[in-house]
Amino acid sequence: MSDVQTQIDQLVKSNHIVLFMKGSASFPMCGFSGRAIQILKACGVEPKTVKTVNVLEDDGIRAGIKEYSNWPTVPQLYIKGEFIGGSDIMMEMYESGELQKTLSGQA
């Protein structure tokens, strides 16, 4: 595993909720990242409790996260070390109630 992959793996496994995004929770830099934060807020998640990783600050992580998850786009949400998906999947899961269950540990 490369250094970047190891760094991503440690972030994913050592934080309950990790969101790889463009920008930060308080200042998203794209609509999809903003939508991901809004979905988490709608689930009752306090943005301060989410470990956000701004992919715009590190090209290695920006490319590496896509390889790590085998998913081509950002944002990417991880809960308890498990890849959940991007903002579209988050929205589908939110609408079905599945995301709330996953976040509360009942899934």
Biopython code that builds the backbone (N, CA, C, O; Angstrom):
import numpy as np
from Bio.PDB.StructureBuilder import StructureBuilder

atoms = [
    (1, "MET", "N", (0.854, -1.186, 0.000)),
    (1, "MET", "CA", (0.000, 0.000, 0.000)),
    (1, "MET", "C", (0.898, 1.247, 0.000)),
    (1, "MET", "O", (1.857, 1.326, 0.767)),
    (2, "SER", "N", (0.583, 2.203, -0.853)),
    (2, "SER", "CA", (1.379, 3.429, -0.928)),
    (2, "SER", "C", (1.168, 4.277, 0.325)),
    (2, "SER", "O", (0.250, 4.028, 1.107)),
    (3, "ASP", "N", (2.023, 5.279, 0.506)),
    (3, "ASP", "CA", (1.902, 6.176, 1.661)),
    (3, "ASP", "C", (0.540, 6.864, 1.680)),
    (3, "ASP", "O", (-0.081, 6.997, 2.735)),
    (4, "VAL", "N", (0.076, 7.303, 0.497)),
    (4, "VAL", "CA", (-1.221, 7.987, 0.423)),
    (4, "VAL", "C", (-2.336, 7.013, 0.788)),
    (4, "VAL", "O", (-3.244, 7.373, 1.539)),
    (5, "GLN", "N", (-2.285, 5.800, 0.276)),
    (5, "GLN", "CA", (-3.304, 4.799, 0.582)),
    (5, "GLN", "C", (-3.303, 4.473, 2.080)),
    (5, "GLN", "O", (-4.363, 4.301, 2.681)),
    (6, "THR", "N", (-2.121, 4.389, 2.672)),
    (6, "THR", "CA", (-2.004, 4.135, 4.107)),
    (6, "THR", "C", (-2.605, 5.291, 4.898)),
    (6, "THR", "O", (-3.318, 5.072, 5.877)),
    (7, "GLN", "N", (-2.322, 6.517, 4.477)),
    (7, "GLN", "CA", (-2.870, 7.705, 5.141)),
    (7, "GLN", "C", (-4.400, 7.712, 5.058)),
    (7, "GLN", "O", (-5.074, 7.981, 6.052)),
    (8, "ILE", "N", (-4.945, 7.416, 3.874)),
    (8, "ILE", "CA", (-6.405, 7.370, 3.694)),
    (8, "ILE", "C", (-6.997, 6.266, 4.565)),
    (8, "ILE", "O", (-8.009, 6.473, 5.234)),
    (9, "ASP", "N", (-6.371, 5.101, 4.555)),
    (9, "ASP", "CA", (-6.848, 3.966, 5.335)),
    (9, "ASP", "C", (-6.899, 4.312, 6.821)),
    (9, "ASP", "O", (-7.860, 3.958, 7.504)),
    (10, "GLN", "N", (-5.880, 4.997, 7.325)),
    (10, "GLN", "CA", (-5.855, 5.394, 8.733)),
    (10, "GLN", "C", (-6.969, 6.395, 9.040)),
    (10, "GLN", "O", (-7.616, 6.299, 10.083)),
    (11, "LEU", "N", (-7.198, 7.355, 8.141)),
    (11, "LEU", "CA", (-8.278, 8.329, 8.337)),
    (11, "LEU", "C", (-9.632, 7.627, 8.401)),
    (11, "LEU", "O", (-10.450, 7.907, 9.278)),
    (12, "VAL", "N", (-9.853, 6.713, 7.461)),
    (12, "VAL", "CA", (-11.132, 6.007, 7.371)),
    (12, "VAL", "C", (-11.369, 5.128, 8.599)),
    (12, "VAL", "O", (-12.484, 5.060, 9.116)),
    (13, "LYS", "N", (-10.323, 4.464, 9.056)),
    (13, "LYS", "CA", (-10.487, 3.503, 10.143)),
    (13, "LYS", "C", (-10.411, 4.118, 11.540)),
    (13, "LYS", "O", (-10.835, 3.489, 12.509)),
    (14, "SER", "N", (-9.884, 5.327, 11.659)),
    (14, "SER", "CA", (-9.736, 5.923, 12.991)),
    (14, "SER", "C", (-10.777, 6.999, 13.296)),
    (14, "SER", "O", (-10.714, 7.631, 14.351)),
    (15, "ASN", "N", (-11.729, 7.218, 12.394)),
    (15, "ASN", "CA", (-12.799, 8.197, 12.618)),
    (15, "ASN", "C", (-14.148, 7.543, 12.363)),
    (15, "ASN", "O", (-14.299, 6.763, 11.423)),
    (16, "HIS", "N", (-15.121, 7.859, 13.196)),
    (16, "HIS", "CA", (-16.461, 7.275, 13.056)),
    (16, "HIS", "C", (-17.094, 7.659, 11.718)),
    (16, "HIS", "O", (-17.608, 6.804, 10.997)),
    (17, "ILE", "N", (-17.052, 8.951, 11.396)),
    (17, "ILE", "CA", (-17.615, 9.447, 10.128)),
    (17, "ILE", "C", (-16.538, 10.267, 9.431)),
    (17, "ILE", "O", (-15.993, 11.207, 10.010)),
    (18, "VAL", "N", (-16.233, 9.909, 8.186)),
    (18, "VAL", "CA", (-15.247, 10.646, 7.388)),
    (18, "VAL", "C", (-15.900, 11.028, 6.071)),
    (18, "VAL", "O", (-16.526, 10.199, 5.410)),
    (19, "LEU", "N", (-15.747, 12.295, 5.699)),
    (19, "LEU", "CA", (-16.245, 12.766, 4.414)),
    (19, "LEU", "C", (-15.091, 13.392, 3.643)),
    (19, "LEU", "O", (-14.563, 14.436, 4.025)),
    (20, "PHE", "N", (-14.712, 12.742, 2.560)),
    (20, "PHE", "CA", (-13.727, 13.309, 1.639)),
    (20, "PHE", "C", (-14.527, 14.221, 0.720)),
    (20, "PHE", "O", (-15.452, 13.771, 0.044)),
    (21, "MET", "N", (-14.172, 15.501, 0.696)),
    (21, "MET", "CA", (-14.985, 16.486, -0.010)),
    (21, "MET", "C", (-14.114, 17.607, -0.558)),
    (21, "MET", "O", (-12.917, 17.684, -0.282)),
    (22, "LYS", "N", (-14.743, 18.464, -1.336)),
    (22, "LYS", "CA", (-14.074, 19.678, -1.808)),
    (22, "LYS", "C", (-14.484, 20.789, -0.854)),
    (22, "LYS", "O", (-15.659, 21.145, -0.762)),
    (23, "GLY", "N", (-13.498, 21.331, -0.145)),
    (23, "GLY", "CA", (-13.763, 22.375, 0.843)),
    (23, "GLY", "C", (-13.894, 21.773, 2.225)),
    (23, "GLY", "O", (-13.340, 20.712, 2.513)),
    (24, "SER", "N", (-14.641, 22.470, 3.086)),
    (24, "SER", "CA", (-14.839, 22.026, 4.462)),
    (24, "SER", "C", (-16.331, 22.037, 4.783)),
    (24, "SER", "O", (-17.143, 22.513, 3.990)),
    (25, "ALA", "N", (-16.680, 21.509, 5.946)),
    (25, "ALA", "CA", (-18.088, 21.484, 6.340)),
    (25, "ALA", "C", (-18.664, 22.893, 6.408)),
    (25, "ALA", "O", (-19.821, 23.111, 6.049)),
    (26, "SER", "N", (-17.867, 23.839, 6.862)),
    (26, "SER", "CA", (-18.366, 25.210, 6.978)),
    (26, "SER", "C", (-18.258, 25.990, 5.672)),
    (26, "SER", "O", (-18.903, 27.026, 5.511)),
    (27, "PHE", "N", (-17.439, 25.493, 4.732)),
    (27, "PHE", "CA", (-17.288, 26.186, 3.454)),
    (27, "PHE", "C", (-17.074, 25.174, 2.317)),
    (27, "PHE", "O", (-15.968, 25.049, 1.791)),
    (28, "PRO", "N", (-18.146, 24.453, 1.944)),
    (28, "PRO", "CA", (-18.022, 23.506, 0.839)),
    (28, "PRO", "C", (-17.662, 24.233, -0.455)),
    (28, "PRO", "O", (-18.143, 25.339, -0.703)),
    (29, "MET", "N", (-16.817, 23.612, -1.280)),
    (29, "MET", "CA", (-16.339, 24.240, -2.519)),
    (29, "MET", "C", (-17.014, 23.685, -3.768)),
    (29, "MET", "O", (-16.625, 24.027, -4.884)),
    (30, "CYS", "N", (-18.024, 22.829, -3.592)),
    (30, "CYS", "CA", (-18.819, 22.381, -4.742)),
    (30, "CYS", "C", (-20.206, 22.002, -4.241)),
    (30, "CYS", "O", (-20.399, 21.721, -3.058)),
    (31, "GLY", "N", (-21.147, 22.000, -5.140)),
    (31, "GLY", "CA", (-22.531, 21.713, -4.778)),
    (31, "GLY", "C", (-22.731, 20.328, -4.187)),
    (31, "GLY", "O", (-23.510, 20.156, -3.250)),
    (32, "PHE", "N", (-22.032, 19.339, -4.728)),
    (32, "PHE", "CA", (-22.193, 17.975, -4.235)),
    (32, "PHE", "C", (-21.667, 17.832, -2.809)),
    (32, "PHE", "O", (-22.265, 17.139, -1.985)),
    (33, "SER", "N", (-20.542, 18.494, -2.524)),
    (33, "SER", "CA", (-19.991, 18.457, -1.169)),
    (33, "SER", "C", (-20.926, 19.175, -0.196)),
    (33, "SER", "O", (-21.136, 18.708, 0.924)),
    (34, "GLY", "N", (-21.483, 20.301, -0.618)),
    (34, "GLY", "CA", (-22.442, 21.026, 0.205)),
    (34, "GLY", "C", (-23.676, 20.186, 0.481)),
    (34, "GLY", "O", (-24.204, 20.173, 1.593)),
    (35, "ARG", "N", (-24.125, 19.485, -0.553)),
    (35, "ARG", "CA", (-25.299, 18.619, -0.407)),
    (35, "ARG", "C", (-25.009, 17.490, 0.591)),
    (35, "ARG", "O", (-25.866, 17.150, 1.407)),
    (36, "ALA", "N", (-23.809, 16.915, 0.527)),
    (36, "ALA", "CA", (-23.437, 15.836, 1.445)),
    (36, "ALA", "C", (-23.500, 16.322, 2.894)),
    (36, "ALA", "O", (-24.015, 15.619, 3.764)),
    (37, "ILE", "N", (-22.977, 17.518, 3.150)),
    (37, "ILE", "CA", (-23.018, 18.088, 4.504)),
    (37, "ILE", "C", (-24.466, 18.320, 4.933)),
    (37, "ILE", "O", (-24.825, 18.016, 6.071)),
    (38, "GLN", "N", (-25.298, 18.850, 4.047)),
    (38, "GLN", "CA", (-26.702, 19.107, 4.374)),
    (38, "GLN", "C", (-27.449, 17.811, 4.697)),
    (38, "GLN", "O", (-28.291, 17.786, 5.594)),
    (39, "ILE", "N", (-27.142, 16.744, 3.972)),
    (39, "ILE", "CA", (-27.776, 15.446, 4.238)),
    (39, "ILE", "C", (-27.380, 14.950, 5.624)),
    (39, "ILE", "O", (-28.223, 14.468, 6.381)),
    (40, "LEU", "N", (-26.101, 15.068, 5.954)),
    (40, "LEU", "CA", (-25.650, 14.643, 7.287)),
    (40, "LEU", "C", (-26.339, 15.472, 8.376)),
    (40, "LEU", "O", (-26.765, 14.931, 9.396)),
    (41, "LYS", "N", (-26.447, 16.787, 8.156)),
    (41, "LYS", "CA", (-27.135, 17.652, 9.126)),
    (41, "LYS", "C", (-28.592, 17.216, 9.283)),
    (41, "LYS", "O", (-29.121, 17.181, 10.394)),
    (42, "ALA", "N", (-29.241, 16.881, 8.153)),
    (42, "ALA", "CA", (-30.640, 16.459, 8.191)),
    (42, "ALA", "C", (-30.815, 15.154, 8.970)),
    (42, "ALA", "O", (-31.895, 14.868, 9.488)),
    (43, "CYS", "N", (-29.751, 14.378, 9.043)),
    (43, "CYS", "CA", (-29.762, 13.127, 9.820)),
    (43, "CYS", "C", (-29.453, 13.373, 11.291)),
    (43, "CYS", "O", (-29.427, 12.436, 12.088)),
    (44, "GLY", "N", (-29.218, 14.632, 11.651)),
    (44, "GLY", "CA", (-28.926, 14.971, 13.036)),
    (44, "GLY", "C", (-27.452, 14.911, 13.394)),
    (44, "GLY", "O", (-27.093, 14.955, 14.571)),
    (45, "VAL", "N", (-26.600, 14.810, 12.389)),
    (45, "VAL", "CA", (-25.156, 14.756, 12.632)),
    (45, "VAL", "C", (-24.618, 16.172, 12.739)),
    (45, "VAL", "O", (-24.828, 16.992, 11.845)),
    (46, "GLU", "N", (-23.931, 16.456, 13.823)),
    (46, "GLU", "CA", (-23.294, 17.756, 14.006)),
    (46, "GLU", "C", (-22.053, 17.795, 13.123)),
    (46, "GLU", "O", (-21.177, 16.941, 13.262)),
    (47, "PRO", "N", (-21.959, 18.776, 12.208)),
    (47, "PRO", "CA", (-20.799, 18.813, 11.292)),
    (47, "PRO", "C", (-19.443, 18.770, 11.991)),
    (47, "PRO", "O", (-18.474, 18.267, 11.424)),
    (48, "LYS", "N", (-19.362, 19.292, 13.217)),
    (48, "LYS", "CA", (-18.084, 19.271, 13.947)),
    (48, "LYS", "C", (-17.644, 17.854, 14.283)),
    (48, "LYS", "O", (-16.458, 17.614, 14.508)),
    (49, "THR", "N", (-18.585, 16.907, 14.320)),
    (49, "THR", "CA", (-18.247, 15.528, 14.665)),
    (49, "THR", "C", (-17.793, 14.723, 13.450)),
    (49, "THR", "O", (-17.350, 13.582, 13.586)),
    (50, "VAL", "N", (-17.903, 15.317, 12.268)),
    (50, "VAL", "CA", (-17.498, 14.641, 11.031)),
    (50, "VAL", "C", (-16.053, 15.020, 10.711)),
    (50, "VAL", "O", (-15.701, 16.199, 10.696)),
    (51, "LYS", "N", (-15.231, 14.024, 10.460)),
    (51, "LYS", "CA", (-13.863, 14.285, 10.000)),
    (51, "LYS", "C", (-13.971, 14.561, 8.502)),
    (51, "LYS", "O", (-14.260, 13.665, 7.710)),
    (52, "THR", "N", (-13.734, 15.820, 8.132)),
    (52, "THR", "CA", (-13.759, 16.157, 6.708)),
    (52, "THR", "C", (-12.329, 16.272, 6.197)),
    (52, "THR", "O", (-11.436, 16.756, 6.894)),
    (53, "VAL", "N", (-12.135, 15.817, 4.971)),
    (53, "VAL", "CA", (-10.832, 15.882, 4.328)),
    (53, "VAL", "C", (-11.024, 16.651, 3.029)),
    (53, "VAL", "O", (-11.728, 16.202, 2.124)),
    (54, "ASN", "N", (-10.384, 17.820, 2.950)),
    (54, "ASN", "CA", (-10.484, 18.665, 1.765)),
    (54, "ASN", "C", (-9.519, 18.133, 0.700)),
    (54, "ASN", "O", (-8.304, 18.295, 0.816)),
    (55, "VAL", "N", (-10.068, 17.501, -0.330)),
    (55, "VAL", "CA", (-9.222, 16.898, -1.375)),
    (55, "VAL", "C", (-8.534, 17.954, -2.229)),
    (55, "VAL", "O", (-7.576, 17.648, -2.938)),
    (56, "LEU", "N", (-9.013, 19.197, -2.169)),
    (56, "LEU", "CA", (-8.396, 20.264, -2.957)),
    (56, "LEU", "C", (-7.042, 20.685, -2.389)),
    (56, "LEU", "O", (-6.250, 21.332, -3.074)),
    (57, "GLU", "N", (-6.780, 20.314, -1.132)),
    (57, "GLU", "CA", (-5.525, 20.689, -0.488)),
    (57, "GLU", "C", (-4.402, 19.689, -0.737)),
    (57, "GLU", "O", (-3.243, 19.974, -0.433)),
    (58, "ASP", "N", (-4.729, 18.523, -1.286)),
    (58, "ASP", "CA", (-3.717, 17.479, -1.459)),
    (58, "ASP", "C", (-4.046, 16.651, -2.695)),
    (58, "ASP", "O", (-4.971, 15.840, -2.677)),
    (59, "ASP", "N", (-3.284, 16.858, -3.768)),
    (59, "ASP", "CA", (-3.531, 16.129, -5.016)),
    (59, "ASP", "C", (-3.376, 14.621, -4.841)),
    (59, "ASP", "O", (-4.064, 13.836, -5.494)),
    (60, "GLY", "N", (-2.463, 14.226, -3.950)),
    (60, "GLY", "CA", (-2.273, 12.802, -3.693)),
    (60, "GLY", "C", (-3.526, 12.160, -3.132)),
    (60, "GLY", "O", (-3.927, 11.080, -3.566)),
    (61, "ILE", "N", (-4.143, 12.825, -2.167)),
    (61, "ILE", "CA", (-5.383, 12.311, -1.575)),
    (61, "ILE", "C", (-6.521, 12.423, -2.584)),
    (61, "ILE", "O", (-7.366, 11.532, -2.664)),
    (62, "ARG", "N", (-6.549, 13.497, -3.344)),
    (62, "ARG", "CA", (-7.620, 13.680, -4.341)),
    (62, "ARG", "C", (-7.649, 12.513, -5.321)),
    (62, "ARG", "O", (-8.720, 11.995, -5.635)),
    (63, "ALA", "N", (-6.491, 12.098, -5.803)),
    (63, "ALA", "CA", (-6.410, 10.954, -6.717)),
    (63, "ALA", "C", (-6.507, 9.638, -5.941)),
    (63, "ALA", "O", (-7.155, 8.691, -6.385)),
    (64, "GLY", "N", (-5.862, 9.595, -4.793)),
    (64, "GLY", "CA", (-5.781, 8.363, -4.018)),
    (64, "GLY", "C", (-7.106, 7.873, -3.480)),
    (64, "GLY", "O", (-7.326, 6.665, -3.389)),
    (65, "ILE", "N", (-8.007, 8.797, -3.114)),
    (65, "ILE", "CA", (-9.291, 8.364, -2.555)),
    (65, "ILE", "C", (-10.131, 7.662, -3.621)),
    (65, "ILE", "O", (-10.889, 6.743, -3.312)),
    (66, "LYS", "N", (-9.997, 8.091, -4.860)),
    (66, "LYS", "CA", (-10.745, 7.453, -5.951)),
    (66, "LYS", "C", (-10.251, 6.027, -6.180)),
    (66, "LYS", "O", (-11.028, 5.126, -6.498)),
    (67, "GLU", "N", (-8.957, 5.846, -6.013)),
    (67, "GLU", "CA", (-8.360, 4.515, -6.137)),
    (67, "GLU", "C", (-8.726, 3.657, -4.919)),
    (67, "GLU", "O", (-9.053, 2.478, -5.057)),
    (68, "TYR", "N", (-8.666, 4.254, -3.743)),
    (68, "TYR", "CA", (-8.944, 3.543, -2.485)),
    (68, "TYR", "C", (-10.345, 2.922, -2.510)),
    (68, "TYR", "O", (-10.534, 1.766, -2.131)),
    (69, "SER", "N", (-11.315, 3.712, -2.964)),
    (69, "SER", "CA", (-12.711, 3.266, -2.939)),
    (69, "SER", "C", (-13.161, 2.633, -4.249)),
    (69, "SER", "O", (-14.216, 2.002, -4.315)),
    (70, "ASN", "N", (-12.349, 2.807, -5.294)),
    (70, "ASN", "CA", (-12.748, 2.408, -6.643)),
    (70, "ASN", "C", (-14.043, 3.136, -7.035)),
    (70, "ASN", "O", (-14.941, 2.563, -7.651)),
    (71, "TRP", "N", (-14.104, 4.407, -6.659)),
    (71, "TRP", "CA", (-15.267, 5.266, -6.922)),
    (71, "TRP", "C", (-14.725, 6.542, -7.567)),
    (71, "TRP", "O", (-13.802, 7.150, -7.023)),
    (72, "PRO", "N", (-15.273, 6.968, -8.716)),
    (72, "PRO", "CA", (-14.629, 8.026, -9.499)),
    (72, "PRO", "C", (-14.826, 9.467, -9.043)),
    (72, "PRO", "O", (-14.167, 10.369, -9.559)),
    (73, "THR", "N", (-15.719, 9.698, -8.088)),
    (73, "THR", "CA", (-16.048, 11.085, -7.755)),
    (73, "THR", "C", (-15.919, 11.372, -6.259)),
    (73, "THR", "O", (-15.844, 10.464, -5.430)),
    (74, "VAL", "N", (-15.897, 12.655, -5.950)),
    (74, "VAL", "CA", (-15.889, 13.178, -4.586)),
    (74, "VAL", "C", (-17.116, 14.069, -4.494)),
    (74, "VAL", "O", (-17.400, 14.780, -5.458)),
    (75, "PRO", "N", (-17.855, 14.077, -3.401)),
    (75, "PRO", "CA", (-17.524, 13.574, -2.073)),
    (75, "PRO", "C", (-17.683, 12.052, -1.946)),
    (75, "PRO", "O", (-18.341, 11.385, -2.745)),
    (76, "GLN", "N", (-17.037, 11.555, -0.889)),
    (76, "GLN", "CA", (-17.142, 10.148, -0.519)),
    (76, "GLN", "C", (-17.324, 10.068, 0.991)),
    (76, "GLN", "O", (-16.557, 10.650, 1.758)),
    (77, "LEU", "N", (-18.354, 9.337, 1.400)),
    (77, "LEU", "CA", (-18.668, 9.197, 2.819)),
    (77, "LEU", "C", (-18.285, 7.805, 3.307)),
    (77, "LEU", "O", (-18.561, 6.799, 2.654)),
    (78, "TYR", "N", (-17.639, 7.775, 4.480)),
    (78, "TYR", "CA", (-17.300, 6.530, 5.156)),
    (78, "TYR", "C", (-17.881, 6.587, 6.563)),
    (78, "TYR", "O", (-17.740, 7.592, 7.259)),
    (79, "ILE", "N", (-18.531, 5.514, 6.977)),
    (79, "ILE", "CA", (-19.059, 5.405, 8.328)),
    (79, "ILE", "C", (-18.498, 4.128, 8.934)),
    (79, "ILE", "O", (-18.673, 3.042, 8.382)),
    (80, "LYS", "N", (-17.824, 4.261, 10.069)),
    (80, "LYS", "CA", (-17.194, 3.126, 10.755)),
    (80, "LYS", "C", (-16.319, 2.307, 9.803)),
    (80, "LYS", "O", (-16.348, 1.077, 9.824)),
    (81, "GLY", "N", (-15.544, 3.000, 8.973)),
    (81, "GLY", "CA", (-14.612, 2.328, 8.078)),
    (81, "GLY", "C", (-15.216, 1.768, 6.813)),
    (81, "GLY", "O", (-14.500, 1.218, 5.976)),
    (82, "GLU", "N", (-16.540, 1.899, 6.655)),
    (82, "GLU", "CA", (-17.219, 1.345, 5.487)),
    (82, "GLU", "C", (-17.553, 2.451, 4.487)),
    (82, "GLU", "O", (-18.086, 3.496, 4.859)),
    (83, "PHE", "N", (-17.233, 2.210, 3.212)),
    (83, "PHE", "CA", (-17.562, 3.170, 2.161)),
    (83, "PHE", "C", (-19.061, 3.159, 1.934)),
    (83, "PHE", "O", (-19.649, 2.106, 1.686)),
    (84, "ILE", "N", (-19.678, 4.327, 2.019)),
    (84, "ILE", "CA", (-21.121, 4.463, 1.815)),
    (84, "ILE", "C", (-21.413, 4.899, 0.386)),
    (84, "ILE", "O", (-22.240, 4.286, -0.289)),
    (85, "GLY", "N", (-20.746, 5.954, -0.084)),
    (85, "GLY", "CA", (-20.963, 6.439, -1.447)),
    (85, "GLY", "C", (-20.856, 7.944, -1.511)),
    (85, "GLY", "O", (-20.390, 8.598, -0.578)),
    (86, "GLY", "N", (-21.299, 8.482, -2.638)),
    (86, "GLY", "CA", (-21.284, 9.914, -2.870)),
    (86, "GLY", "C", (-22.606, 10.554, -2.496)),
    (86, "GLY", "O", (-23.448, 9.920, -1.859)),
    (87, "SER", "N", (-22.794, 11.806, -2.886)),
    (87, "SER", "CA", (-23.981, 12.546, -2.448)),
    (87, "SER", "C", (-25.281, 11.962, -3.001)),
    (87, "SER", "O", (-26.308, 12.021, -2.325)),
    (88, "ASP", "N", (-25.263, 11.398, -4.217)),
    (88, "ASP", "CA", (-26.487, 10.798, -4.769)),
    (88, "ASP", "C", (-26.915, 9.581, -3.958)),
    (88, "ASP", "O", (-28.093, 9.417, -3.641)),
    (89, "ILE", "N", (-25.954, 8.736, -3.629)),
    (89, "ILE", "CA", (-26.263, 7.553, -2.821)),
    (89, "ILE", "C", (-26.676, 7.978, -1.420)),
    (89, "ILE", "O", (-27.597, 7.401, -0.841)),
    (90, "MET", "N", (-26.003, 8.982, -0.872)),
    (90, "MET", "CA", (-26.387, 9.491, 0.446)),
    (90, "MET", "C", (-27.839, 9.966, 0.437)),
    (90, "MET", "O", (-28.582, 9.706, 1.384)),
    (91, "MET", "N", (-28.249, 10.663, -0.633)),
    (91, "MET", "CA", (-29.617, 11.168, -0.728)),
    (91, "MET", "C", (-30.618, 10.013, -0.811)),
    (91, "MET", "O", (-31.650, 10.034, -0.141)),
    (92, "GLU", "N", (-30.311, 9.007, -1.635)),
    (92, "GLU", "CA", (-31.199, 7.842, -1.744)),
    (92, "GLU", "C", (-31.338, 7.148, -0.389)),
    (92, "GLU", "O", (-32.437, 6.775, 0.019)),
    (93, "MET", "N", (-30.209, 6.981, 0.302)),
    (93, "MET", "CA", (-30.240, 6.316, 1.609)),
    (93, "MET", "C", (-30.979, 7.164, 2.639)),
    (93, "MET", "O", (-31.687, 6.626, 3.491)),
    (94, "TYR", "N", (-30.819, 8.485, 2.568)),
    (94, "TYR", "CA", (-31.523, 9.386, 3.484)),
    (94, "TYR", "C", (-33.032, 9.276, 3.268)),
    (94, "TYR", "O", (-33.800, 9.158, 4.222)),
    (95, "GLU", "N", (-33.442, 9.316, 2.003)),
    (95, "GLU", "CA", (-34.872, 9.276, 1.681)),
    (95, "GLU", "C", (-35.523, 7.962, 2.114)),
    (95, "GLU", "O", (-36.706, 7.937, 2.454)),
    (96, "SER", "N", (-34.756, 6.875, 2.102)),
    (96, "SER", "CA", (-35.304, 5.573, 2.501)),
    (96, "SER", "C", (-35.181, 5.329, 4.012)),
    (96, "SER", "O", (-35.754, 4.375, 4.537)),
    (97, "GLY", "N", (-34.427, 6.199, 4.708)),
    (97, "GLY", "CA", (-34.209, 6.030, 6.138)),
    (97, "GLY", "C", (-32.989, 5.168, 6.458)),
    (97, "GLY", "O", (-32.622, 5.017, 7.623)),
    (98, "GLU", "N", (-32.368, 4.608, 5.434)),
    (98, "GLU", "CA", (-31.223, 3.717, 5.633)),
    (98, "GLU", "C", (-29.999, 4.455, 6.181)),
    (98, "GLU", "O", (-29.263, 3.910, 7.004)),
    (99, "LEU", "N", (-29.779, 5.695, 5.727)),
    (99, "LEU", "CA", (-28.608, 6.442, 6.190)),
    (99, "LEU", "C", (-28.715, 6.745, 7.685)),
    (99, "LEU", "O", (-27.728, 6.642, 8.413)),
    (100, "GLN", "N", (-29.903, 7.114, 8.135)),
    (100, "GLN", "CA", (-30.099, 7.401, 9.553)),
    (100, "GLN", "C", (-29.802, 6.151, 10.390)),
    (100, "GLN", "O", (-29.180, 6.247, 11.448)),
    (101, "LYS", "N", (-30.242, 4.993, 9.923)),
    (101, "LYS", "CA", (-29.983, 3.726, 10.636)),
    (101, "LYS", "C", (-28.493, 3.414, 10.662)),
    (101, "LYS", "O", (-27.955, 2.990, 11.685)),
    (102, "THR", "N", (-27.832, 3.627, 9.527)),
    (102, "THR", "CA", (-26.397, 3.366, 9.449)),
    (102, "THR", "C", (-25.636, 4.281, 10.400)),
    (102, "THR", "O", (-24.722, 3.838, 11.096)),
    (103, "LEU", "N", (-26.010, 5.548, 10.430)),
    (103, "LEU", "CA", (-25.344, 6.512, 11.309)),
    (103, "LEU", "C", (-25.562, 6.195, 12.786)),
    (103, "LEU", "O", (-24.680, 6.430, 13.612)),
    (104, "SER", "N", (-26.729, 5.668, 13.114)),
    (104, "SER", "CA", (-27.024, 5.357, 14.521)),
    (104, "SER", "C", (-26.528, 3.974, 14.920)),
    (104, "SER", "O", (-26.630, 3.576, 16.081)),
    (105, "GLY", "N", (-25.987, 3.244, 13.942)),
    (105, "GLY", "CA", (-25.439, 1.926, 14.237)),
    (105, "GLY", "C", (-26.482, 0.825, 14.264)),
    (105, "GLY", "O", (-26.228, -0.257, 14.792)),
    (106, "GLN", "N", (-27.653, 1.088, 13.702)),
    (106, "GLN", "CA", (-28.737, 0.089, 13.725)),
    (106, "GLN", "C", (-28.849, -0.681, 12.412)),
    (106, "GLN", "O", (-29.697, -1.565, 12.284)),
    (107, "ALA", "N", (-28.003, -0.356, 11.439)),
    (107, "ALA", "CA", (-28.126, -1.029, 10.137)),
    (107, "ALA", "C", (-27.465, -2.387, 10.175)),
    (107, "ALA", "O", (-27.466, -3.102, 9.172)),
]
sb = StructureBuilder()
sb.init_structure("model")
sb.init_model(0)
sb.init_chain("A")
sb.init_seg("    ")
for serial, (resi, resn, name, xyz) in enumerate(atoms, 1):
    if name == "N":
        sb.init_residue(resn, " ", resi, " ")
    sb.init_atom(name, np.array(xyz, "f"), 0.0, 1.0, " ", f" {name:<3s}", serial, name[0])
structure = sb.get_structure()
